[in-house]
Amino acid sequence: MKGQRSQRVNSEMQKELSALIQGPLKDKEPELRGLISVTEADVAPDLKTAKIYVSVLAKNEEDKKQAFSILRENAGFLRHELARVMRMRTVPELTIIEDDSMAYGARMDKLLDELNEK
């Protein structure tokens, strides 16, 4: 079971990363397209690493892949910006992971709606 401290760190990390992606990163990388959501942040108990789950809603698959590529390339930039915003002794190394749970849920809803129509 996760403690309150780690839940607070995860929540704060998720909130700050969302703001950084929408603000400074989009200004730095104008080719970053699509609706980008940080769905979860999972920081290790020793605060050395963090898995950041991101969902991207884009017009096509190529824009989505490009967005993830840009996010992964700029993980160091995001970490640096987090260090400026969050008051932590060490800011964890970020690993950006694609989260398809929203797309999966939408597909399941569509399938269930089709079954209800029949």
The 8 nearest C-alpha neighbors of each residue, nearest first, counted from 0:
[[1, 2, 3, 5, 6, 4, 44, 43],
 [2, 0, 5, 3, 6, 4, 44, 7],
 [1, 3, 4, 5, 6, 0, 7, 44],
 [2, 4, 6, 5, 7, 1, 8, 0],
 [3, 5, 7, 6, 2, 8, 1, 9],
 [4, 6, 8, 7, 2, 3, 9, 1],
 [7, 5, 9, 3, 4, 8, 10, 2],
 [6, 8, 10, 4, 5, 9, 11, 3],
 [7, 9, 5, 11, 6, 10, 12, 4],
 [10, 8, 6, 12, 40, 7, 11, 41],
 [9, 11, 7, 13, 12, 8, 6, 14],
 [10, 12, 14, 8, 13, 9, 7, 15],
 [11, 13, 9, 15, 10, 14, 8, 16],
 [14, 12, 10, 16, 40, 11, 15, 9],
 [15, 13, 11, 17, 12, 16, 10, 18],
 [14, 16, 18, 12, 17, 13, 11, 19],
 [17, 15, 19, 13, 18, 14, 12, 20],
 [18, 16, 20, 14, 15, 19, 37, 13],
 [17, 19, 15, 21, 16, 20, 22, 14],
 [20, 18, 16, 22, 17, 21, 23, 15],
 [19, 21, 24, 17, 18, 22, 16, 25],
 [20, 22, 18, 19, 25, 17, 24, 23],
 [23, 21, 19, 20, 25, 24, 18, 26],
 [22, 24, 26, 19, 25, 27, 20, 21],
 [25, 23, 20, 27, 26, 22, 28, 19],
 [26, 24, 28, 27, 29, 23, 22, 21],
 [25, 27, 23, 24, 28, 29, 22, 21],
 [26, 28, 24, 25, 23, 29, 22, 30],
 [27, 29, 25, 30, 26, 31, 24, 69],
 [30, 28, 31, 25, 26, 27, 32, 24],
 [31, 29, 28, 32, 25, 66, 65, 69],
 [32, 30, 29, 66, 28, 25, 69, 33],
 [33, 31, 30, 66, 62, 57, 34, 29],
 [32, 34, 57, 56, 35, 55, 31, 58],
 [33, 35, 56, 55, 57, 36, 32, 54],
 [36, 34, 55, 54, 33, 56, 37, 53],
 [35, 37, 54, 53, 38, 55, 34, 17],
 [36, 38, 53, 39, 17, 52, 13, 54],
 [37, 39, 53, 52, 36, 54, 40, 98],
 [40, 38, 52, 37, 51, 13, 41, 53],
 [39, 41, 51, 9, 13, 50, 52, 42],
 [42, 40, 50, 49, 9, 51, 43, 39],
 [41, 43, 49, 9, 48, 46, 40, 50],
 [42, 44, 46, 45, 48, 49, 47, 41],
 [45, 43, 46, 42, 5, 47, 48, 1],
 [44, 46, 43, 47, 48, 42, 91, 89],
 [47, 45, 43, 44, 91, 48, 42, 89],
 [46, 48, 91, 45, 92, 43, 49, 90],
 [49, 47, 91, 92, 43, 46, 42, 93],
 [48, 50, 42, 93, 41, 91, 43, 92],
 [49, 51, 94, 41, 40, 93, 95, 42],
 [50, 52, 40, 95, 96, 94, 39, 49],
 [51, 53, 96, 39, 98, 38, 97, 37],
 [54, 52, 37, 97, 98, 38, 36, 96],
 [53, 55, 98, 36, 35, 97, 37, 99],
 [56, 54, 35, 34, 57, 63, 33, 36],
 [55, 57, 34, 33, 35, 54, 63, 58],
 [56, 58, 33, 63, 59, 62, 55, 34],
 [59, 57, 62, 56, 33, 60, 63, 61],
 [60, 58, 57, 61, 62, 63, 56, 64],
 [59, 61, 63, 62, 64, 57, 58, 65],
 [60, 62, 64, 63, 59, 65, 58, 57],
 [63, 61, 65, 64, 60, 59, 57, 66],
 [62, 64, 60, 66, 61, 65, 57, 55],
 [65, 63, 61, 67, 66, 62, 68, 60],
 [64, 66, 68, 62, 63, 67, 61, 69],
 [67, 65, 63, 69, 68, 64, 31, 62],
 [68, 66, 70, 64, 69, 65, 71, 63],
 [67, 69, 65, 71, 66, 70, 72, 64],
 [70, 68, 72, 66, 67, 71, 73, 65],
 [71, 69, 67, 73, 68, 72, 66, 74],
 [70, 72, 68, 74, 73, 69, 95, 67],
 [73, 71, 69, 70, 74, 68, 75, 67],
 [72, 74, 76, 70, 75, 71, 69, 77],
 [75, 73, 77, 71, 76, 72, 93, 78],
 [76, 74, 78, 73, 77, 79, 72, 93],
 [75, 77, 73, 79, 78, 74, 80, 24],
 [78, 76, 74, 80, 75, 79, 81, 73],
 [79, 77, 75, 81, 76, 80, 74, 82],
 [78, 80, 76, 82, 77, 81, 75, 83],
 [79, 81, 77, 83, 82, 78, 76, 84],
 [82, 80, 78, 84, 83, 79, 85, 77],
 [83, 81, 79, 80, 85, 84, 90, 78],
 [82, 84, 80, 81, 85, 79, 86, 78],
 [85, 83, 81, 82, 80, 86, 15, 79],
 [86, 84, 82, 81, 87, 83, 15, 90],
 [85, 87, 84, 88, 82, 83, 81, 89],
 [88, 86, 89, 85, 90, 82, 84, 81],
 [87, 89, 90, 86, 82, 46, 85, 91],
 [90, 88, 87, 91, 46, 47, 82, 86],
 [89, 91, 82, 87, 92, 78, 88, 46],
 [92, 90, 48, 47, 46, 49, 93, 89],
 [91, 93, 48, 49, 47, 90, 94, 78],
 [94, 92, 49, 74, 91, 50, 48, 95],
 [93, 95, 50, 51, 49, 96, 92, 74],
 [94, 96, 51, 71, 52, 50, 93, 97],
 [97, 95, 52, 51, 53, 98, 94, 50],
 [96, 98, 53, 52, 54, 99, 95, 67],
 [99, 97, 54, 53, 52, 100, 96, 38],
 [98, 100, 102, 101, 103, 97, 54, 53],
 [99, 101, 103, 102, 98, 104, 54, 105],
 [102, 100, 104, 103, 99, 105, 54, 98],
 [103, 101, 105, 99, 104, 100, 106, 56],
 [102, 104, 100, 106, 101, 105, 99, 107],
 [103, 105, 107, 101, 106, 102, 100, 108],
 [106, 104, 108, 102, 107, 103, 101, 109],
 [105, 107, 109, 103, 104, 108, 102, 110],
 [106, 108, 110, 104, 109, 105, 111, 103],
 [109, 107, 105, 111, 106, 110, 112, 104],
 [108, 110, 112, 106, 107, 111, 105, 113],
 [111, 109, 107, 113, 112, 108, 106, 114],
 [112, 110, 114, 108, 113, 109, 107, 115],
 [111, 113, 115, 109, 114, 110, 108, 116],
 [112, 114, 110, 116, 111, 115, 109, 117],
 [115, 113, 111, 117, 112, 116, 110, 109],
 [114, 116, 112, 117, 113, 111, 110, 109],
 [117, 115, 113, 114, 112, 111, 110, 109],
 [116, 114, 115, 113, 112, 111, 110, 109]]
